Amino acid sequence: EDDAGWQEVARYIHLNPVELTRGLPVMYPYSSYKYFLGQARAGWVKPNLILSYFDRSKLLPFLNKYPSYKEFVEKSRQDSKEIVGGLALE
C-alpha cells in the first residue's frame, strides 16, 4: 500500500530461497534477484520501480542506511520490523 510495503515485499521475495542457497539469494536460479542487481538482463524483468527507491536524490527515510538494493536485501534481514513497522512479514 505504500513505499515501505513495496520494498518489504521485494526483499521478502528475494530472500525466500536463502536457505536453499547457503545464504546467497543471488545463487537461486529461479529468482529475479540477479536482474535487480544488474547481473542479468531480460526484457520481461522490470526492476526499475523498486530500484528507483535507491536513487540518492530522493531516498526515502527508512532506506537511508542502505546505499543500494543489494545492501537493503542482504543486510536488513533482522530489521524488517524497524524498517516497515506493522507491515513486516514473518
KOLGU-675086 format. One record per residue (C-alpha): x, y, z. Coordinates in steps of 0.2 Angstrom, whole numbers, plus 2048, in hexadecimal, padded with zeros to 3 digits. Each point is the difference from the previous one (the first is absolute). Layout:
// KOLGU-675086
XYZ/...
This chain:
// KOLGU-675086
800800800/80F80C802/8128017FC/8067F780F/7F47F27FC/8077FE7EE/8127FF806/7FB7F380E/7F77F57F3/80F8017F4/80C7FC80D/7F67F2807/7FE7F87EF/8128017FD/8057F8810/7F47F27FF/80D7F47F9/80E80580C/7FF7EF809/8027F77EF/80F80A7FB/80B800810/7FB812803/8038077EE/7F08047F8/8088057F0/8057ED7FE/7EE7FB7FE/7FD7FC7EE/7ED804800/802811808/7FF8117F8/80D80780D/80E7FF7F4/7F680B7F4/7FE80D80E/812800803/8048037EE/8097EF7FE/7F37FA7F3/7F48087F4/7F07FB7F8/7F280B7F9/7F37F980B/808803810/7FC812805/80A805810/8008137FD/7F180480C/8087F780F/8128067FB/7FA8127FF/7FE801812/8137FF802/8038107F5/80A80A80D/7F78107FA/7EF7FA807/8057F380C/7F27FC80C/804802813/7FE7ED804/80D7FC7F3/80D80D804/80C7F3808/8007F57F1/80A8077F1/7FA7F37F4/7F27F37FD/80D7F2803/804808811/7EE802805/7FC7ED7FB/80F7F8808/80380B80F/7EF804806/7FA7EE804/7FE803812/7F98127FE/7F07FD7F8/7F580680E/80B810802/7FF8047EE/7EE7FD7FC/7F87FF812/7EF7F67FF/8037FB7EE/80D7F4804/7FD7EE7FA/8057F280B/
